[in-house]
Amino acid sequence: MTEKTWQYEEYEVFLRRSHQEPQVHVGSLLAPSPDVALILARENFMRRDPAVSIWVVPSKQVTEATGESGFLSREMDRKYREVAGYTENGRLWRMFKEKAITLEEIVAYVEGRNQESKRERRAERG
């Protein structure tokens, strides 16, 4: 009689507690198949609180990007979206309307600021 060996795979478990909430990662488990993973997830993660949806996803199917890789850093300076950026934009716009500064000077100023922030990000990654 041949002995059957089980290959266990790691699964990530996501639950949705109500229809108004998103799926939330609640943990991981080992199981020999997706069907068994669903049963184990139900027994382990739905014991106390009900849920309207449960997902099990093989861990090897999850793709991750970390901050160390630089993937999550912004390519362009977005300080103009912050409160201080609005103030700065207002100041530059007033100067432009008063003809105290040209459009080319504004572009040069913003590009210089972008270069500066890129250098800062590179130094942080270091």
Backbone bond lengths (Angstrom), bond angles and torsions (degrees), N, CA, C in turn:
res aa  C-N    CA-C-N  psi(-1)  N-CA   C-N-CA  omega(-1)  CA-C   N-CA-C  phi
1 M - - - 1.450 - - 1.519 109.05 -
2 T 1.280 116.76 127.49 1.467 120.29 179.98 1.522 109.91 -80.90
3 E 1.305 113.15 139.15 1.467 119.06 178.99 1.522 108.84 -90.19
4 K 1.325 115.76 130.56 1.464 120.60 -178.91 1.524 108.82 -88.55
5 T 1.323 115.74 128.64 1.466 119.46 177.00 1.523 108.18 -103.89
6 W 1.314 115.87 135.52 1.456 121.98 -178.66 1.514 110.15 -93.40
7 Q 1.308 114.86 135.89 1.455 121.29 174.49 1.527 107.52 -102.91
8 Y 1.312 116.47 109.76 1.462 120.42 -179.37 1.522 109.96 -88.39
9 E 1.299 114.34 141.02 1.457 121.32 -179.63 1.527 108.05 -122.96
10 E 1.323 115.61 148.05 1.463 119.76 178.40 1.527 109.17 -85.92
11 Y 1.345 115.57 136.13 1.461 122.68 179.08 1.517 109.56 -123.95
12 E 1.331 115.52 142.95 1.464 121.95 173.38 1.526 107.25 -96.29
13 V 1.332 116.13 138.14 1.464 121.15 -175.02 1.530 109.64 -112.07
14 F 1.327 115.77 130.89 1.465 122.96 178.26 1.529 108.56 -123.83
15 L 1.330 116.02 134.32 1.467 121.59 178.97 1.517 110.96 -121.18
16 R 1.316 115.36 148.23 1.465 122.06 170.10 1.525 105.58 -119.57
17 R 1.325 115.55 112.89 1.470 121.02 -175.52 1.531 112.28 -73.64
18 S 1.333 117.78 -33.71 1.467 121.30 177.08 1.526 108.09 -147.02
19 H 1.315 115.87 168.20 1.472 120.08 -178.14 1.526 112.25 -67.41
20 Q 1.327 117.52 -20.17 1.463 120.95 -179.49 1.530 112.45 -86.69
21 E 1.312 118.18 -10.58 1.463 121.66 -176.44 1.526 110.50 -103.64
22 P 1.337 116.78 156.39 1.467 119.91 176.49 1.530 111.10 -81.86
23 Q 1.321 116.03 167.67 1.465 120.47 171.55 1.524 107.31 -65.67
24 V 1.322 117.39 137.29 1.459 122.04 -178.60 1.524 108.55 -127.33
25 H 1.331 115.83 133.92 1.460 120.28 177.15 1.522 108.81 -68.66
26 V 1.343 116.52 125.67 1.464 120.10 -177.55 1.520 113.13 -116.03
27 G 1.335 118.08 -11.10 1.459 118.96 178.07 1.511 112.45 159.53
28 S 1.339 113.73 -171.05 1.460 121.91 -178.89 1.520 108.78 -130.09
29 L 1.324 115.97 159.95 1.462 120.30 175.09 1.515 109.61 -154.71
30 L 1.327 115.76 164.27 1.460 122.59 176.43 1.516 108.41 -106.75
31 A 1.331 116.91 134.84 1.459 121.51 179.27 1.527 109.38 -153.15
32 P 1.342 116.57 153.69 1.463 119.55 179.90 1.529 113.81 -79.23
33 S 1.356 117.66 -17.77 1.466 120.27 -179.20 1.527 109.41 -154.43
34 P 1.332 117.30 163.53 1.468 119.78 178.20 1.532 112.85 -61.54
35 D 1.334 117.24 -36.70 1.469 120.15 179.46 1.521 111.42 -64.09
36 V 1.312 116.28 -44.43 1.465 120.32 177.93 1.527 109.58 -67.19
37 A 1.328 117.24 -35.66 1.469 120.75 177.93 1.528 110.38 -61.48
38 L 1.337 117.65 -40.56 1.467 120.78 177.15 1.528 111.58 -62.39
39 I 1.314 116.40 -43.37 1.469 120.40 179.37 1.521 110.32 -63.75
40 L 1.335 116.44 -46.90 1.468 119.96 179.57 1.528 111.54 -64.03
41 A 1.322 116.78 -39.01 1.468 120.44 179.01 1.523 110.28 -64.12
42 R 1.327 116.25 -42.81 1.471 119.54 178.03 1.531 110.56 -61.33
43 E 1.321 116.77 -44.40 1.467 120.61 -178.65 1.525 112.18 -67.97
44 N 1.312 117.38 -36.79 1.469 120.60 -175.46 1.522 114.13 -87.24
45 F 1.317 118.03 -37.81 1.461 120.41 -170.49 1.529 114.48 -108.65
46 M 1.332 117.55 -9.05 1.465 119.72 178.64 1.528 111.25 -115.42
47 R 1.298 116.59 16.98 1.460 121.07 -176.73 1.524 112.10 -64.44
48 R 1.330 117.42 -41.80 1.469 121.36 -174.93 1.526 113.62 -98.22
49 D 1.323 116.52 -41.83 1.467 120.31 -175.20 1.527 110.20 -117.44
50 P 1.317 117.23 140.77 1.469 119.75 177.53 1.530 110.69 -73.61
51 A 1.314 115.45 163.18 1.467 121.54 177.17 1.525 107.97 -144.80
52 V 1.316 116.24 157.98 1.468 120.56 178.75 1.526 112.03 -100.48
53 S 1.338 116.55 -13.62 1.459 119.85 -178.57 1.523 109.19 -156.02
54 I 1.321 115.34 143.58 1.465 120.51 176.53 1.526 108.22 -138.09
55 W 1.319 115.90 135.09 1.466 122.24 177.08 1.516 108.69 -120.82
56 V 1.321 116.56 142.54 1.462 121.60 166.73 1.521 106.81 -124.09
57 V 1.314 115.38 130.16 1.460 121.80 -176.23 1.524 107.95 -127.49
58 P 1.338 118.26 129.72 1.464 118.51 175.89 1.534 110.18 -57.56
59 S 1.321 115.99 131.88 1.471 120.42 -177.17 1.518 112.00 -57.59
60 K 1.324 116.94 -33.47 1.471 119.03 -178.62 1.529 112.05 -69.70
61 Q 1.337 117.78 -13.08 1.460 121.57 177.42 1.529 112.90 -87.62
62 V 1.327 116.91 -7.52 1.462 121.49 -179.43 1.524 108.60 -88.85
63 T 1.313 116.97 127.68 1.458 122.29 178.49 1.520 108.39 -104.76
64 E 1.325 115.98 132.81 1.459 120.58 -175.38 1.526 110.77 -119.66
65 A 1.313 115.48 143.93 1.466 122.22 171.71 1.521 106.68 -125.63
66 T 1.320 116.53 126.85 1.460 120.29 -178.90 1.518 110.40 -106.30
67 G 1.315 115.67 164.36 1.456 121.17 178.89 1.515 112.57 -66.17
68 E 1.336 117.35 -27.79 1.466 120.16 -178.84 1.525 112.16 -65.68
69 S 1.338 117.13 -28.25 1.458 119.63 -177.84 1.523 112.70 -74.88
70 G 1.328 117.17 -13.57 1.458 120.40 -178.09 1.517 112.73 85.27
71 F 1.320 117.21 -6.60 1.460 121.39 -178.42 1.520 111.90 -63.08
72 L 1.326 117.75 -34.43 1.459 121.56 -175.81 1.523 113.25 -85.51
73 S 1.323 117.31 -7.61 1.463 118.87 179.97 1.529 109.57 -77.69
74 R 1.298 115.77 152.43 1.463 120.94 -178.12 1.516 110.33 -80.49
75 E 1.305 114.79 140.75 1.456 120.08 178.05 1.520 111.61 -78.20
76 M 1.321 116.07 -34.74 1.458 119.74 -176.71 1.519 109.53 -116.72
77 D 1.293 114.92 151.30 1.461 121.18 176.57 1.524 108.74 -69.98
78 R 1.307 116.05 127.38 1.469 119.88 -179.61 1.522 111.26 -119.48
79 K 1.305 115.94 28.76 1.460 119.46 179.53 1.518 111.64 -64.95
80 Y 1.325 117.13 -21.91 1.461 120.08 179.16 1.525 111.13 -63.96
81 R 1.329 117.78 -17.36 1.466 120.85 179.06 1.525 112.26 -85.82
82 E 1.314 117.17 -13.18 1.460 120.80 178.65 1.524 109.28 -85.93
83 V 1.327 116.61 165.37 1.470 121.23 -177.86 1.525 110.73 -56.63
84 A 1.327 116.95 -45.50 1.467 120.18 179.89 1.529 110.80 -62.14
85 G 1.329 116.91 -33.52 1.455 120.82 178.86 1.515 112.52 -65.59
86 Y 1.325 116.75 -38.30 1.469 119.79 177.13 1.523 110.36 -64.01
87 T 1.319 116.59 -40.48 1.463 120.81 178.32 1.522 110.09 -62.08
88 E 1.329 115.79 -45.56 1.470 120.89 179.90 1.526 110.66 -63.52
89 N 1.331 117.26 -43.61 1.467 120.43 178.43 1.524 111.41 -62.04
90 G 1.334 116.02 -40.70 1.466 120.05 178.11 1.516 111.61 -62.09
91 R 1.340 116.37 -42.11 1.467 121.15 179.25 1.528 110.24 -62.80
92 L 1.339 117.41 -46.04 1.467 120.68 179.93 1.534 110.91 -64.91
93 W 1.322 117.72 -40.01 1.459 121.07 -179.86 1.526 111.30 -64.37
94 R 1.345 116.31 -42.37 1.474 119.40 177.74 1.523 110.63 -62.24
95 M 1.335 116.70 -42.62 1.466 119.82 179.48 1.529 110.19 -62.56
96 F 1.339 116.39 -39.32 1.459 120.45 179.65 1.529 110.59 -65.29
97 K 1.335 116.97 -44.40 1.466 120.63 179.68 1.521 111.55 -64.15
98 E 1.319 117.45 -33.48 1.464 121.32 179.22 1.526 111.56 -83.05
99 K 1.333 115.78 2.54 1.464 123.05 -179.93 1.523 112.59 61.90
100 A 1.328 116.09 26.18 1.460 120.56 176.65 1.528 110.76 -86.58
101 I 1.328 116.05 -10.89 1.462 120.73 -179.20 1.529 107.44 -149.06
102 T 1.330 116.65 146.59 1.467 120.51 179.61 1.528 109.62 -96.12
103 L 1.315 114.86 165.22 1.455 120.56 178.60 1.530 110.58 -61.94
104 E 1.318 117.06 -38.20 1.467 121.14 178.89 1.528 111.00 -62.49
105 E 1.333 116.64 -38.12 1.466 120.47 178.73 1.532 110.92 -67.63
106 I 1.324 116.41 -36.99 1.470 119.68 176.78 1.524 110.06 -64.38
107 V 1.330 116.98 -45.82 1.467 121.18 179.50 1.524 110.28 -60.84
108 A 1.326 117.45 -44.28 1.467 121.19 178.95 1.531 110.72 -62.12
109 Y 1.328 116.71 -40.16 1.464 121.20 179.52 1.528 110.52 -63.66
110 V 1.341 116.91 -46.76 1.467 121.22 -178.69 1.524 110.41 -66.39
111 E 1.328 117.76 -42.34 1.464 120.37 178.56 1.519 111.11 -63.46
112 G 1.315 117.42 -39.23 1.465 120.92 176.43 1.515 111.39 -62.79
113 R 1.328 116.55 -39.50 1.460 121.02 177.87 1.528 110.25 -66.41
114 N 1.333 117.45 -38.35 1.464 121.22 177.95 1.520 111.00 -64.12
115 Q 1.332 117.04 -43.09 1.463 120.66 178.39 1.522 110.79 -61.98
116 E 1.317 115.61 -40.09 1.461 121.37 179.50 1.528 110.79 -62.62
117 S 1.324 117.02 -44.66 1.466 119.93 -178.95 1.526 111.03 -69.32
118 K 1.340 118.78 -32.52 1.466 120.91 175.69 1.523 110.54 -64.45
119 R 1.338 116.79 -41.49 1.467 120.30 177.62 1.525 110.60 -62.67
120 E 1.333 116.62 -40.17 1.465 120.70 179.01 1.521 110.91 -63.38
121 R 1.342 117.23 -42.13 1.469 120.48 179.83 1.521 110.86 -65.17
122 R 1.344 116.41 -40.95 1.467 119.39 178.17 1.517 110.83 -63.11
123 A 1.333 116.85 -39.91 1.466 121.22 179.34 1.528 110.56 -65.71
124 E 1.338 117.76 -36.79 1.461 121.24 178.11 1.517 111.20 -65.80
125 R 1.336 116.74 -40.35 1.467 120.78 179.42 1.518 111.04 -69.73
126 G 1.314 114.39 -31.76 1.356 127.61 177.62 1.354 140.29 31.89
